[in-house]
Amino acid sequence: MFEGQRKATCSIQKKLFSLWERYTQKEISTSRLLKECDHAYGPGVLMDSEN
């Protein structure tokens, strides 16, 4: 159980770091950053990675 949760957390963290880098490089807008963060933490993210 914890291993799946750890993988999901690492995956989300990688996505967020990538998004932040794109944002600081002015490749994406603030709205886009927030939308993508919402998707990263959206329902089902942890459940999907456990299967």
C-alpha distance matrix in Angstrom:
0.0 3.8 5.5 5.5 6.4 8.8 10.3 11.0 12.5 14.5 15.7 16.9 18.5 20.4 21.6 22.9 24.6 26.2 27.4 28.8 30.7 32.1 33.1 34.9 36.7 37.9 36.4 34.8 36.0 34.5 34.0 32.2 29.9 29.0 28.5 26.2 24.2 24.0 22.6 20.0 18.7 19.6 17.9 15.5 14.6 10.9 10.8 12.9 10.8 7.7 10.5
3.8 0.0 3.8 5.4 4.9 6.0 8.6 9.8 10.3 12.1 14.1 15.2 16.1 18.2 19.9 20.8 22.2 24.2 25.5 26.5 28.3 30.1 31.1 32.5 34.4 35.9 34.7 33.2 34.4 32.8 32.7 30.9 28.4 27.6 27.5 25.1 22.8 23.1 22.1 19.1 17.8 19.4 18.3 16.4 14.8 11.1 12.3 14.2 11.6 9.5 12.9
5.5 3.8 0.0 3.8 5.4 5.0 6.2 8.6 9.8 10.6 12.3 14.3 15.2 16.5 18.5 20.0 21.0 22.6 24.4 25.7 27.0 28.8 30.2 31.5 33.1 34.8 33.4 32.2 33.8 32.6 32.5 30.4 27.9 27.6 27.4 24.6 22.7 23.3 21.9 18.7 18.2 19.9 19.2 16.8 14.7 11.5 12.7 13.6 10.4 8.8 11.8
5.5 5.4 3.8 0.0 3.8 5.4 5.1 6.2 8.6 9.9 10.6 12.4 14.2 15.4 16.7 18.4 20.1 21.3 22.7 24.4 25.9 27.3 28.6 30.4 31.9 33.2 31.5 30.2 31.7 30.5 30.1 28.0 25.8 25.3 24.7 22.0 20.3 20.7 18.9 16.0 15.5 16.8 15.9 13.3 11.3 8.2 9.1 9.8 6.6 5.2 8.5
6.4 4.9 5.4 3.8 0.0 3.8 5.5 5.1 6.1 8.6 9.8 10.6 12.2 14.2 15.4 16.4 18.3 20.0 21.0 22.4 24.3 25.8 26.7 28.4 30.3 31.5 30.2 28.6 29.8 28.2 28.0 26.1 23.7 23.0 22.7 20.2 18.1 18.4 17.2 14.2 13.1 14.8 14.1 12.3 10.1 6.7 8.8 10.4 7.8 7.1 10.9
8.8 6.0 5.0 5.4 3.8 0.0 3.8 5.4 5.1 6.2 8.5 9.9 10.4 12.2 14.3 15.3 16.4 18.3 19.9 20.9 22.5 24.4 25.5 26.8 28.6 30.2 29.0 27.8 29.3 27.9 28.1 26.1 23.4 23.1 23.3 20.5 18.3 19.3 18.3 14.8 14.3 16.7 16.8 15.1 12.3 9.6 12.2 13.1 9.9 9.9 13.4
10.3 8.6 6.2 5.1 5.5 3.8 0.0 3.8 5.4 5.1 6.1 8.6 9.8 10.6 12.4 14.3 15.4 16.6 18.4 20.0 21.2 22.7 24.3 25.8 27.2 28.8 27.2 26.2 28.0 27.0 27.1 24.7 22.3 22.4 22.2 19.0 17.5 18.6 17.0 13.6 13.9 16.1 16.3 14.2 11.1 9.1 11.5 11.3 7.7 8.7 11.7
11.0 9.8 8.6 6.2 5.1 5.4 3.8 0.0 3.8 5.5 5.1 6.2 8.5 9.9 10.7 12.3 14.3 15.5 16.5 18.3 20.1 21.3 22.5 24.4 26.0 27.1 25.5 24.0 25.5 24.4 24.1 21.9 19.6 19.4 18.9 16.0 14.3 15.1 13.5 10.2 10.3 12.3 12.6 10.8 7.5 5.8 8.9 8.8 5.9 7.8 11.0
12.5 10.3 9.8 8.6 6.1 5.1 5.4 3.8 0.0 3.8 5.4 5.2 6.1 8.6 9.9 10.5 12.2 14.2 15.3 16.3 18.3 20.0 20.8 22.3 24.3 25.6 24.5 23.1 24.3 22.8 23.0 21.2 18.4 18.1 18.4 15.6 13.3 14.5 13.8 10.1 9.8 12.7 13.7 12.8 9.5 8.0 11.6 12.2 9.6 11.2 14.6
14.5 12.1 10.6 9.9 8.6 6.2 5.1 5.5 3.8 0.0 3.8 5.5 5.0 6.1 8.6 9.8 10.5 12.2 14.2 15.2 16.5 18.4 19.8 21.0 22.6 24.4 23.1 22.3 24.0 23.0 23.6 21.3 18.5 19.0 19.3 16.1 14.3 16.3 15.2 11.5 12.3 15.2 16.6 15.5 11.9 11.0 14.3 14.0 11.0 13.0 16.0
15.7 14.1 12.3 10.6 9.8 8.5 6.1 5.1 5.4 3.8 0.0 3.8 5.5 5.2 6.3 8.7 10.1 10.7 12.4 14.4 15.6 16.8 18.4 20.2 21.4 22.9 21.1 20.1 22.1 21.4 21.6 19.0 16.6 17.3 17.0 13.6 12.5 14.3 12.6 9.1 10.8 13.3 14.8 13.5 9.8 9.9 13.0 11.9 9.3 12.2 14.6
16.9 15.2 14.3 12.4 10.6 9.9 8.6 6.2 5.2 5.5 3.8 0.0 3.8 5.5 5.1 6.2 8.7 9.9 10.5 12.2 14.3 15.4 16.3 18.3 20.0 21.0 19.6 18.1 19.5 18.4 18.5 16.3 13.7 13.9 13.9 10.8 9.0 10.9 9.8 6.0 7.4 10.5 12.6 12.3 8.6 9.3 12.8 12.3 10.6 13.5 16.1
18.5 16.1 15.2 14.2 12.2 10.4 9.8 8.5 6.1 5.0 5.5 3.8 0.0 3.8 5.4 5.1 6.2 8.5 9.8 10.5 12.3 14.2 15.1 16.4 18.3 19.9 19.0 17.9 19.4 18.1 19.0 17.0 13.9 14.5 15.4 12.4 10.2 12.9 12.6 8.9 10.0 13.5 15.9 15.9 12.3 12.5 16.2 15.9 13.8 16.3 19.2
20.4 18.2 16.5 15.4 14.2 12.2 10.6 9.9 8.6 6.1 5.2 5.5 3.8 0.0 3.8 5.5 5.2 6.1 8.6 9.9 10.6 12.4 14.2 15.4 16.7 18.5 17.2 16.7 18.8 18.4 19.4 16.8 14.0 15.5 16.1 12.6 11.5 14.5 13.5 10.1 12.4 15.4 17.9 17.5 13.7 14.4 17.8 16.7 14.4 17.4 19.8
21.6 19.9 18.5 16.7 15.4 14.3 12.4 10.7 9.9 8.6 6.3 5.1 5.4 3.8 0.0 3.8 5.5 5.1 6.1 8.6 10.0 10.6 12.2 14.3 15.5 16.6 14.9 13.9 15.9 15.6 16.1 13.4 10.9 12.4 12.6 8.9 8.4 11.4 10.2 7.3 10.3 12.9 15.8 15.7 12.2 13.8 17.0 15.7 14.2 17.5 19.6
22.9 20.8 20.0 18.4 16.4 15.3 14.3 12.3 10.5 9.8 8.7 6.2 5.1 5.5 3.8 0.0 3.8 5.4 5.0 6.1 8.5 9.8 10.3 12.2 14.1 15.2 14.3 12.9 14.3 13.2 14.3 12.2 9.0 10.2 11.4 8.4 6.7 10.3 10.4 7.6 9.7 12.9 16.1 16.8 13.5 15.0 18.5 17.8 16.5 19.6 22.1
24.6 22.2 21.0 20.1 18.3 16.4 15.4 14.3 12.2 10.5 10.1 8.7 6.2 5.2 5.5 3.8 0.0 3.8 5.4 5.1 6.2 8.7 9.8 10.5 12.3 14.2 13.7 13.3 15.1 14.5 16.3 14.2 10.9 12.9 14.5 11.5 10.3 13.9 14.1 11.3 13.4 16.7 19.8 20.3 16.8 18.0 21.5 20.7 18.9 21.9 24.4
26.2 24.2 22.6 21.3 20.0 18.3 16.6 15.5 14.2 12.2 10.7 9.9 8.5 6.1 5.1 5.4 3.8 0.0 3.8 5.5 5.2 6.3 8.6 10.0 10.7 12.5 11.2 11.1 13.7 14.0 15.6 12.9 10.3 13.0 13.9 10.6 10.7 14.3 13.7 11.5 14.5 17.1 20.4 20.6 17.2 18.9 22.1 20.7 19.2 22.5 24.5
27.4 25.5 24.4 22.7 21.0 19.9 18.4 16.5 15.3 14.2 12.4 10.5 9.8 8.6 6.1 5.0 5.4 3.8 0.0 3.8 5.4 5.1 6.1 8.7 9.9 10.6 9.3 8.2 10.3 10.4 11.8 9.2 6.5 9.4 10.5 7.6 8.0 11.6 11.6 10.2 13.0 15.4 18.9 19.8 16.8 19.0 22.1 20.9 19.9 23.4 25.3
28.8 26.5 25.7 24.4 22.4 20.9 20.0 18.3 16.3 15.2 14.4 12.2 10.5 9.9 8.6 6.1 5.1 5.5 3.8 0.0 3.8 5.4 4.9 6.1 8.5 9.7 9.9 9.1 10.5 9.9 12.3 10.8 7.4 10.1 12.3 10.2 9.5 13.3 14.2 12.5 14.7 17.5 21.1 22.2 19.2 21.0 24.4 23.6 22.4 25.6 27.9
30.7 28.3 27.0 25.9 24.3 22.5 21.2 20.1 18.3 16.5 15.6 14.3 12.3 10.6 10.0 8.5 6.2 5.2 5.4 3.8 0.0 3.8 5.4 5.2 6.2 8.7 8.7 9.5 11.7 12.2 14.8 12.8 10.2 13.4 15.2 12.9 12.9 16.6 16.9 15.3 17.8 20.5 24.1 24.9 21.6 23.4 26.7 25.5 24.1 27.4 29.5
32.1 30.1 28.8 27.3 25.8 24.4 22.7 21.3 20.0 18.4 16.8 15.4 14.2 12.4 10.6 9.8 8.7 6.3 5.1 5.4 3.8 0.0 3.8 5.6 5.1 6.3 5.1 6.1 9.0 10.5 12.7 10.3 8.6 12.3 13.6 11.4 12.5 15.9 16.0 15.1 18.0 20.2 23.8 24.6 21.7 24.0 27.0 25.5 24.5 28.1 29.8
33.1 31.1 30.2 28.6 26.7 25.5 24.3 22.5 20.8 19.8 18.4 16.3 15.1 14.2 12.2 10.3 9.8 8.6 6.1 4.9 5.4 3.8 0.0 3.8 5.3 5.0 5.7 5.1 6.5 7.2 10.1 8.7 6.7 10.2 12.2 11.0 11.6 14.9 15.8 15.3 17.6 19.8 23.5 25.0 22.3 24.6 27.7 26.6 25.9 29.3 31.3
34.9 32.5 31.5 30.4 28.4 26.8 25.8 24.4 22.3 21.0 20.2 18.3 16.4 15.4 14.3 12.2 10.5 10.0 8.7 6.1 5.2 5.6 3.8 0.0 3.8 5.3 7.6 8.4 9.4 9.8 13.3 12.4 10.2 13.3 15.7 14.5 14.6 18.0 19.2 18.2 20.3 22.8 26.6 28.0 25.1 27.0 30.3 29.4 28.4 31.6 33.8
36.7 34.4 33.1 31.9 30.3 28.6 27.2 26.0 24.3 22.6 21.4 20.0 18.3 16.7 15.5 14.1 12.3 10.7 9.9 8.5 6.2 5.1 5.3 3.8 0.0 3.8 5.5 8.0 10.0 11.7 14.7 13.3 12.0 15.5 17.3 15.9 16.7 20.1 20.7 19.9 22.5 24.7 28.4 29.6 26.6 28.8 31.9 30.6 29.5 33.0 34.9
37.9 35.9 34.8 33.2 31.5 30.2 28.8 27.1 25.6 24.4 22.9 21.0 19.9 18.5 16.6 15.2 14.2 12.5 10.6 9.7 8.7 6.3 5.0 5.3 3.8 0.0 3.8 5.5 6.9 9.2 12.0 11.0 10.5 13.9 15.6 14.9 16.1 19.1 19.8 19.8 22.3 24.1 27.9 29.3 26.7 29.2 32.2 30.9 30.3 33.8 35.5
36.4 34.7 33.4 31.5 30.2 29.0 27.2 25.5 24.5 23.1 21.1 19.6 19.0 17.2 14.9 14.3 13.7 11.2 9.3 9.9 8.7 5.1 5.7 7.6 5.5 3.8 0.0 3.8 7.0 10.0 11.9 9.8 9.9 13.6 14.4 13.2 15.2 18.0 18.1 18.2 21.1 22.6 26.3 27.4 24.8 27.6 30.3 28.6 28.1 31.8 33.2
34.8 33.2 32.2 30.2 28.6 27.8 26.2 24.0 23.1 22.3 20.1 18.1 17.9 16.7 13.9 12.9 13.3 11.1 8.2 9.1 9.5 6.1 5.1 8.4 8.0 5.5 3.8 0.0 3.8 6.8 8.2 6.0 6.6 10.1 10.8 10.1 12.3 14.7 15.1 15.7 18.4 19.6 23.3 24.7 22.5 25.4 28.0 26.6 26.4 30.0 31.5
36.0 34.4 33.8 31.7 29.8 29.3 28.0 25.5 24.3 24.0 22.1 19.5 19.4 18.8 15.9 14.3 15.1 13.7 10.3 10.5 11.7 9.0 6.5 9.4 10.0 6.9 7.0 3.8 0.0 3.8 5.4 5.1 6.2 8.7 9.9 10.6 12.3 14.2 15.4 16.4 18.5 19.6 23.3 25.2 23.3 26.3 28.9 27.8 28.0 31.4 33.0
34.5 32.8 32.6 30.5 28.2 27.9 27.0 24.4 22.8 23.0 21.4 18.4 18.1 18.4 15.6 13.2 14.5 14.0 10.4 9.9 12.2 10.5 7.2 9.8 11.7 9.2 10.0 6.8 3.8 0.0 3.8 5.4 5.0 6.2 8.6 9.9 10.5 12.3 14.3 15.2 16.6 17.9 21.6 23.9 22.2 24.8 27.6 27.0 27.2 30.4 32.3
34.0 32.7 32.5 30.1 28.0 28.1 27.1 24.1 23.0 23.6 21.6 18.5 19.0 19.4 16.1 14.3 16.3 15.6 11.8 12.3 14.8 12.7 10.1 13.3 14.7 12.0 11.9 8.2 5.4 3.8 0.0 3.8 5.4 5.2 6.2 8.6 9.9 10.6 12.4 14.2 15.5 16.0 19.6 22.1 20.8 23.8 26.1 25.5 26.2 29.4 31.0
32.2 30.9 30.4 28.0 26.1 26.1 24.7 21.9 21.2 21.3 19.0 16.3 17.0 16.8 13.4 12.2 14.2 12.9 9.2 10.8 12.8 10.3 8.7 12.4 13.3 11.0 9.8 6.0 5.1 5.4 3.8 0.0 3.8 5.4 5.1 6.1 8.5 9.7 10.5 12.2 14.3 14.8 18.4 20.4 18.8 21.9 24.3 23.2 23.7 27.2 28.6
29.9 28.4 27.9 25.8 23.7 23.4 22.3 19.6 18.4 18.5 16.6 13.7 13.9 14.0 10.9 9.0 10.9 10.3 6.5 7.4 10.2 8.6 6.7 10.2 12.0 10.5 9.9 6.6 6.2 5.0 5.4 3.8 0.0 3.8 5.5 5.2 6.1 8.6 9.9 10.5 12.4 13.9 17.7 19.6 17.5 20.2 23.0 22.2 22.3 25.6 27.5
29.0 27.6 27.6 25.3 23.0 23.1 22.4 19.4 18.1 19.0 17.3 13.9 14.5 15.5 12.4 10.2 12.9 13.0 9.4 10.1 13.4 12.3 10.2 13.3 15.5 13.9 13.6 10.1 8.7 6.2 5.2 5.4 3.8 0.0 3.8 5.4 5.0 6.1 8.6 9.7 10.6 11.7 15.4 17.9 16.4 19.0 21.7 21.4 21.9 24.9 26.9
28.5 27.5 27.4 24.7 22.7 23.3 22.2 18.9 18.4 19.3 17.0 13.9 15.4 16.1 12.6 11.4 14.5 13.9 10.5 12.3 15.2 13.6 12.2 15.7 17.3 15.6 14.4 10.8 9.9 8.6 6.2 5.1 5.5 3.8 0.0 3.8 5.5 5.0 6.3 8.7 10.1 10.1 13.6 15.9 14.8 17.9 20.1 19.4 20.4 23.5 25.1
26.2 25.1 24.6 22.0 20.2 20.5 19.0 16.0 15.6 16.1 13.6 10.8 12.4 12.6 8.9 8.4 11.5 10.6 7.6 10.2 12.9 11.4 11.0 14.5 15.9 14.9 13.2 10.1 10.6 9.9 8.6 6.1 5.2 5.4 3.8 0.0 3.8 5.3 5.0 6.2 8.7 9.5 13.2 14.7 12.8 15.9 18.3 17.3 17.8 21.1 22.7
24.2 22.8 22.7 20.3 18.1 18.3 17.5 14.3 13.3 14.3 12.5 9.0 10.2 11.5 8.4 6.7 10.3 10.7 8.0 9.5 12.9 12.5 11.6 14.6 16.7 16.1 15.2 12.3 12.3 10.5 9.9 8.5 6.1 5.0 5.5 3.8 0.0 3.8 5.4 4.9 6.3 8.3 12.0 14.0 11.8 14.3 17.2 16.9 17.0 20.0 22.2
24.0 23.1 23.3 20.7 18.4 19.3 18.6 15.1 14.5 16.3 14.3 10.9 12.9 14.5 11.4 10.3 13.9 14.3 11.6 13.3 16.6 15.9 14.9 18.0 20.1 19.1 18.0 14.7 14.2 12.3 10.6 9.7 8.6 6.1 5.0 5.3 3.8 0.0 3.8 5.5 5.3 5.7 9.4 11.9 10.8 13.6 15.9 15.9 16.8 19.5 21.5
22.6 22.1 21.9 18.9 17.2 18.3 17.0 13.5 13.8 15.2 12.6 9.8 12.6 13.5 10.2 10.4 14.1 13.7 11.6 14.2 16.9 16.0 15.8 19.2 20.7 19.8 18.1 15.1 15.4 14.3 12.4 10.5 9.9 8.6 6.3 5.0 5.4 3.8 0.0 3.8 5.4 4.8 8.3 9.9 8.5 11.9 13.9 13.1 14.2 17.3 18.7
20.0 19.1 18.7 16.0 14.2 14.8 13.6 10.2 10.1 11.5 9.1 6.0 8.9 10.1 7.3 7.6 11.3 11.5 10.2 12.5 15.3 15.1 15.3 18.2 19.9 19.8 18.2 15.7 16.4 15.2 14.2 12.2 10.5 9.7 8.7 6.2 4.9 5.5 3.8 0.0 3.8 5.7 8.9 9.8 7.1 9.9 12.6 12.0 12.1 15.3 17.2
18.7 17.8 18.2 15.5 13.1 14.3 13.9 10.3 9.8 12.3 10.8 7.4 10.0 12.4 10.3 9.7 13.4 14.5 13.0 14.7 17.8 18.0 17.6 20.3 22.5 22.3 21.1 18.4 18.5 16.6 15.5 14.3 12.4 10.6 10.1 8.7 6.3 5.3 5.4 3.8 0.0 3.8 6.7 8.5 6.6 8.6 11.4 12.0 12.4 14.8 17.2
19.6 19.4 19.9 16.8 14.8 16.7 16.1 12.3 12.7 15.2 13.3 10.5 13.5 15.4 12.9 12.9 16.7 17.1 15.4 17.5 20.5 20.2 19.8 22.8 24.7 24.1 22.6 19.6 19.6 17.9 16.0 14.8 13.9 11.7 10.1 9.5 8.3 5.7 4.8 5.7 3.8 0.0 3.8 6.4 6.1 8.9 10.6 11.0 12.6 14.9 16.6
17.9 18.3 19.2 15.9 14.1 16.8 16.3 12.6 13.7 16.6 14.8 12.6 15.9 17.9 15.8 16.1 19.8 20.4 18.9 21.1 24.1 23.8 23.5 26.6 28.4 27.9 26.3 23.3 23.3 21.6 19.6 18.4 17.7 15.4 13.6 13.2 12.0 9.4 8.3 8.9 6.7 3.8 0.0 3.7 5.7 7.7 8.2 9.3 11.6 13.1 14.6
15.5 16.4 16.8 13.3 12.3 15.1 14.2 10.8 12.8 15.5 13.5 12.3 15.9 17.5 15.7 16.8 20.3 20.6 19.8 22.2 24.9 24.6 25.0 28.0 29.6 29.3 27.4 24.7 25.2 23.9 22.1 20.4 19.6 17.9 15.9 14.7 14.0 11.9 9.9 9.8 8.5 6.4 3.7 0.0 3.8 5.6 5.0 5.7 8.4 9.8 10.9
14.6 14.8 14.7 11.3 10.1 12.3 11.1 7.5 9.5 11.9 9.8 8.6 12.3 13.7 12.2 13.5 16.8 17.2 16.8 19.2 21.6 21.7 22.3 25.1 26.6 26.7 24.8 22.5 23.3 22.2 20.8 18.8 17.5 16.4 14.8 12.8 11.8 10.8 8.5 7.1 6.6 6.1 5.7 3.8 0.0 3.8 5.6 5.4 6.5 8.9 10.8
10.9 11.1 11.5 8.2 6.7 9.6 9.1 5.8 8.0 11.0 9.9 9.3 12.5 14.4 13.8 15.0 18.0 18.9 19.0 21.0 23.4 24.0 24.6 27.0 28.8 29.2 27.6 25.4 26.3 24.8 23.8 21.9 20.2 19.0 17.9 15.9 14.3 13.6 11.9 9.9 8.6 8.9 7.7 5.6 3.8 0.0 3.8 5.5 5.4 6.4 9.3
10.8 12.3 12.7 9.1 8.8 12.2 11.5 8.9 11.6 14.3 13.0 12.8 16.2 17.8 17.0 18.5 21.5 22.1 22.1 24.4 26.7 27.0 27.7 30.3 31.9 32.2 30.3 28.0 28.9 27.6 26.1 24.3 23.0 21.7 20.1 18.3 17.2 15.9 13.9 12.6 11.4 10.6 8.2 5.0 5.6 3.8 0.0 3.8 5.5 5.3 7.0
12.9 14.2 13.6 9.8 10.4 13.1 11.3 8.8 12.2 14.0 11.9 12.3 15.9 16.7 15.7 17.8 20.7 20.7 20.9 23.6 25.5 25.5 26.6 29.4 30.6 30.9 28.6 26.6 27.8 27.0 25.5 23.2 22.2 21.4 19.4 17.3 16.9 15.9 13.1 12.0 12.0 11.0 9.3 5.7 5.4 5.5 3.8 0.0 3.8 5.5 5.8
10.8 11.6 10.4 6.6 7.8 9.9 7.7 5.9 9.6 11.0 9.3 10.6 13.8 14.4 14.2 16.5 18.9 19.2 19.9 22.4 24.1 24.5 25.9 28.4 29.5 30.3 28.1 26.4 28.0 27.2 26.2 23.7 22.3 21.9 20.4 17.8 17.0 16.8 14.2 12.1 12.4 12.6 11.6 8.4 6.5 5.4 5.5 3.8 0.0 3.8 5.5
7.7 9.5 8.8 5.2 7.1 9.9 8.7 7.8 11.2 13.0 12.2 13.5 16.3 17.4 17.5 19.6 21.9 22.5 23.4 25.6 27.4 28.1 29.3 31.6 33.0 33.8 31.8 30.0 31.4 30.4 29.4 27.2 25.6 24.9 23.5 21.1 20.0 19.5 17.3 15.3 14.8 14.9 13.1 9.8 8.9 6.4 5.3 5.5 3.8 0.0 3.8
10.5 12.9 11.8 8.5 10.9 13.4 11.7 11.0 14.6 16.0 14.6 16.1 19.2 19.8 19.6 22.1 24.4 24.5 25.3 27.9 29.5 29.8 31.3 33.8 34.9 35.5 33.2 31.5 33.0 32.3 31.0 28.6 27.5 26.9 25.1 22.7 22.2 21.5 18.7 17.2 17.2 16.6 14.6 10.9 10.8 9.3 7.0 5.8 5.5 3.8 0.0
